[in-house]
């Protein structure tokens, strides 16, 4: 539009009026963009709520606060977007802009290239970040937990007060064909149970080791498929006159006490206040909480002062709906006035990592948007460069240059920009994601594969974007580009 500006100035237009015109055009384009953006936001709001597990409404989007923020975005975008064309073009003298070709200042070219580099750096960083988050989430899903949560259902018994009714209910569950083992429990892995402090004998320590204690029965080892390292599980029935609490500890607790699993059997242990407790079994460590945290001390016990709120049932997965129907029927038979509330252990554990899955989906969406924006910026720069070098391309074609050679010539400079963006992005991604992974006790190691894949995606997008415009420029008729005005 340099010639248009030159003619306007020749006819008496002032720089201020030209600058105002550019600002008005920018304001109009930005306003149209914001309106389209709001309409798109309304359309994708249900999908966004599903991904992020939020309940955002259209009313929130159209609230006065959000509308004021959009107005601010419009004003700032108009100010900065209109600043360049209004000041750059309106300052030239007519004889400069009406010359056969407007001389480009080196600083302006560098500014355009810097913007493309920043756009691709952001895109590459987001791609690499998404890959790392996905790998970490996949690692958490596939990691061995030390127990088997599959095909285990936890049925709430909070409304059943009588121990006899609970025993009757367990027997009813055992009579179901697909049920393999049943046990009452205070809780299950993935939820908090009672917290105590494990103390060493004759220890002078002011503070012991925090330990989770779960009231349960003998079948807990079978239901959760825990691995016994020494001793045995809790007794099937406990004498009411027996004041000693039997406990089954995990390896972490035994290590703190300074015993081997075999040495720990039969030893007295100080967990419950003013109560004698004896170790009768040791199980292998298992992740009873989120993998964000390291494995702590855990105890299964039969202390009568602690209540039980669940019945854990392991079943065959051949016909889950039929098994649940039978479990519900047995529950209604024993407790007809209570609701049948249940949850699957594997699903409960999946909720612990729902945030990571949502983060992956949201970051993936932003990565796609960032790639699109970067591709648009690169396409604009490629179009501008092809136009500036139009006569050069025409001369090269007349002298026998091939289409492939011209495309290669134009693409080479842009690939340098993309490689520069990768050099900027990858160290920042490595630092940021390493800090993010510090929040997990169990985490992946960031490998080169992530950067190779994300870099390849960025380069492929750049090649496709540039090649499209470069091929058009290379296939243009040289007569058109070499003719004189």
N, C-alpha and C positions, 0 to 999 in steps of 0.2 A: 504493500500500500504506500510505498515511498513516493511513487509518482503522483498518486492522488494527493498526498500531503503537499508535494511541491507545487502542483497546480493550484491548490487551495490557497497556499501562501502567496503565489504570484498574483492571484485575484484579490488579495487583501485580507485573507483570513489571519487572525491572531493566534499565537501559540496557545493562549489560554482557551480559546474556543475549540481548537483542535484537541487539546488535552481533555476538555470537558466532554467532547464527543466520544472520545475513546472510553472515558469513565462511564458514560451513559450506556454505551454498548456492552461493556463488561458487566455493569449492574444488571442489565436486562438478561444477559446470558446466565449470570449467576442466579438470578431470581427464578428463571425457568428451570434451572438445574435443581434448585432446592425444592421447588414444587414437585418435580418428577421424583426427587429423592424421598419426599414425604409419602407420595403415593406408593412407591416401591416398598417403603418401610411398612406401610399399612398392609400391603399384600403379603409380605414375608413374615409378618409378626407372628402368626400361628406357628410357622416352622421354627422361628427363632425361639419362641417359648418352649417348643418341644426339645430343642437342642440344649438349651440352658436350664431347663426345668424351672422357668420363671412364669409369672402370671401377669405380664405387662399387658396393658389394655390400650386401645386406640385413644381413649380419653386422656391418658397420661401423655401420649405423643402430641396431642393437640392442646395441652394445658398451657396456661399463660407463661409459666417458667420456661418450658421447652421452646415455645414460640419466640420468647425473648432471646434465648440462646441461639436459635436459628437466625434471628435478625442480626445478632452479633457476628455469626459466621458469615452471613451475607455481606455485612459492612466491611469486615476485615478482608474477605476474599476479593471484594470489589476494589478496595484500597490497594492491596498489594498486586493483584493481577492487572489492574489498569495502570499501575505506576510505570511499568516498563514501556509499553507502547506509547503512552501519552508523553512521557519525558524523552524517550529515545528518538521517536520520529518527529515530534513537533519542534525539536531544537535545531534541526538541520536547515541550512540555507537552501532556497529553491535550486540554485545552480548545482548543488551537490546531489540532491535527490533526483533531479531530472537528467543526470548524466546517464550514459548507457548502462552502467551497472553500479549499484550502490556499494561502496567499499565497506567491507565488514571489518570491524575492529576485532582484534584478537581477544580482548577481554570478553566480548559478547559471546564468541564461539566457546570460550572456556566455561562461561557461565552455563550455557546450554548443556555442554558435556557434563559439567559437574552435577546438574540436576538429574540427568540420565543415570549417572553413577550412583547417586543417592537413592534413586528409585529402585534400581536393581540390587543395591546393597540391602535395602529393606526387604525386597522380595526374597532374595537368597537367604537372609537371616530368618525370615518367617518359615520358609520351606524347611531349612535345617532344624529349626526349633520344633516344628510339627513332627518331623521324623524322630527326633529324640524323645519327645513326649509320647509318641506312639510306641516306640521301643520300650520305654519304661513301663507304660501301661500294660503292654503285652507281657513283659517280664513279670509284673505283679500277678497277672492272671494265670500264668503258667507255672509259677514257682510252687514247689512242693511245700505244703504247710505243716507237715508232720502229722496230719490227721486227714480223714476223708469227709468233707462236708456234703458230698453228693448223695442224693437219695436219703436224706435225713430231714424229717419234718419236726418242728418244735410246736407243740400244742399247749396253749395256755390253760392252766388249771387254777388261775387266781381266785375264781369264785367257788372252788371246791374246798371246803374247810376241813372236812373229815379225812383223816389218813386212811380210814377203811375204804371210803369211796375212791380215793386215789389208787389204792391197791386193787380194788375191784376193776377200775378202769384199765389199769395196766394188764390185768388178766384178760379183759375183753379184747384189748389190742393184740395180745399174744395169740388169741384164737383166730385172728385174721390170717389167711393163707399167705399173702405176700409180705407180711411183717416178719422181719428176721430177728430183731432185738428191740427191747423197750426198757427205758430207765427214767425215773423221775430225776429232776435236777433243778438247782436254784437258777441256773442260767446256762449259756452255751458260748462257744468261741465266737467272738465278734461283739459281745456285750459285756458290760462291767458286772462283776459279782462283788462279794464282800472283800474289802481290803483290810489286810492285817500287816503286822511286822514280824518277820522271821528273825529270831535271835539265836545266836550261837550259845552253847552251854559255857558257863563261866566266862562270858565275854565282857570285856570292859567297855565295849563300844556303846556310845550314847544312842546311836541309831542303828537299827538293824536293816534288813533288806525288805523292801515292800513286796508283798506277796498277795496274789488273788486266790481266794478260797471259795470253792464251789461245792455246796452240799449236794450229794448225789448217791447213787447206789452201785451195786456190783457190776451191772451191765454197761457202765459208761465206757469201758475199754472197748467192748464189742461195738457199741453204737457209733463211736467216733473213730474206731479202728486205730487206736493208739498202740504204740509199740512198747511192750513191757521190757525194761532192761534188767530188772531184778524183782524178786518177790512176787506178789500176787495183787489182784484187784481187791476192792473193798468187800467185806463179808456180805453174803446175801441177806442174812438176818442178824440183827444186833440185839443182844440181851438187854432188856430195859435196866437191869442192875449194873451193866457194864459202864463205868464212868470214864473209861479211857477212849479217847477219840482216835480212830484209825485214819491215817492219812496216806494218800499216794501222791508223792512229789514228782516234779519234773527234774530233769538233769540240772537246770540252772540253779534250783534250790539246793540240790545235793552238793554241787560245786561250791556254793557259798558256805555250806556247813563243813566242807573239807573232807567229805567222805567219797569213796567210790560207791557205785550203785549197790554192790554186794555188801559193803561195810555198813551202809545206811539202814539195812533191814533190821528191825527190832529196836532201833535207837529211839530214845525219847527226843522230842522236838518241841520247842517253845514257839507256838503260833497263837493259840487262843489264851486269853488272860485267865490265870488261875485254873487252868484245865490241863490235865495230862494228855499228851498226844504222842502217838507211836507211829513210826514209819513202817508200813507193811508192804509198800511197793514203790517202784521208781519207773517212770515212763520217759520216753525220749522227748526232748524239747519239741514243742509245737507252737505255731503262731496263733495265739488265742486273741490277738488284737491286730490292728492294722500293721502292714509292713512298713509304715512310716516309722515305727518304733521297733527297737530290738526286743528279742524274747526276754521276758521277765520270769520271776518265780511264780509257780502255780501249784495249787494243792486241791486235790479232790478229797473230800472227807465226809464223815457221817455224824457230825456234831448235831445233837438234837435241838439246840437252841436256834438253828438256822432253818428257815422254811424253804419249801420248794414251790416254784411257780410254773414249771413246765414239765411236760413229758416228752422226751426225745425218742423218736421212733425211726429205726432204719428199716427200709422196705425195698423190695425189688421194683425196678422201674419199668416193668413190662406193660403195666396198665395203671398209670398214676391216677387218672381220674376215678377209676373203679376203686383203687385202694383208699383214696381220700373219701369217697362216698361211704365205704365201709367204716372208716375211722370216725366219720361224722355220725354214722348210725350208732356205733358203740358209745360215743360220747353222749349223744342225746338220750340213750338208754339209761346211763348212770346219772347224768345231770341234765334233765329235760328243760330246765328253766334258764340254762346258760347258752350263750352264743359259742359257736365252734370257731375259735380264732386260732389260726395257724400261720406259720411261715417256714420257708425252706432255708436251711443253713447256707447253702451256696448262694442263694439270692441275697441273703442278709450280708454276706461277706462282699458280694459285688457292690452293694451300696457304699461300702467303705472307699471304693475307688471310682465312684460315679463322677466325682469332681474332675478326676484326670480324664475320663472319657469325654465329659462335656468340654473341657479345655481343649482337647484334641480336635473336636468338631468345630469349635469356635475359631481356633487358630487356623484350621484348614480353610474355613470360609474367608478369613482375613487374608490368608496367603493367596488364594485365588484372586481376590480383589486387588491385592498389591501387584500380582503378576500382570493383571489386566492394565492397571495404571502405568506400570513400568513399560509394558508393551506399547501403550498409546504414546507415551513420551518418546520412546525410541522410534516409533513409526513417524512421529512428527519431525524428529531430527533427521531421520533418513530421507523423508520427503524434501525437507529444506536443503539437505546436502545434495541430493540428486538434482534439484532445481538449480542450485549454484554451480554445479559441475556439468550442466547439460551440454554446453558447447564442447567441453573436454571429452565427454563421452561420445559426442558426434564425431569429433576428430579421430578418436581412437577406433571407432567403427569403420570410418573411411579408410584408415590405414590397416585394417584387417583384424582388429581385436575381436575375439569371440564373445558371445553373450556370457559364457561361463567365466571368462577372464575379467570382464567388467564387473559381474556380480561379486567375484572374489575380491576385486580391488575395493569395491564399496563396502563389503562386509568386514574386511580386515580391520579397519579403523574402529568399527563399532564393537567388534569382539574384544579389542583392547580395553574399551570402556567397561564391558561386562567383566572381564578378568580383574580390572582394577576394583570393581564393586565387590567381587568375591574376596579379594585380598583384605578389603575393609571389613566385610561382614563376618567372615568366619572366625577371626579371633574374638570379636565381640560376642558371637553366639556361643563359642566355647566357654568364655568366662561366665556369661549369664546363665547358661544351662547347667554348668558345673555348680554354681551357687544354688540353683533350683533343686538339683539332685541331692544336695546336702540335707534336704528335708526328709530323706528316706534312709532308713537303716539298711535297707536292701535296695541296691540300685545298679544300673548298668554302667559300663565304662563307655565313654563317648569315643567311637572309633572313626577312622577315616572314611568309612563307607558312607556315613551320613553326609559328609562334605562333598564326596565325589558325586553322589546322587543329586544333591541339591544344586551343585555347580553345573552338572550336566543338564538338569531341567532349565536352569537360567540361561545357559548357552543355547539350548535348543529353541527356547522361546525367542531369544534374540535373533537367531539365524532365520527362523520362520518369519519374524517381523521384518527384518531388514531385507531378506531375500525377495519378499513379495514386492517391495518398492524398487529394489535394485533390478529385478528382472524387467519390470515395466520400463525403467529408465534405459536399460540395455537394449530392449527390443524396439524402442522408439525410432522413428525414421530420422536419420541424421540430417536429411535435407531440412526438416522442420527446425531442428535445433541450431543449424548453422546459417540459416538465412539471416540477412541483415534487416533491421527494422526500417 
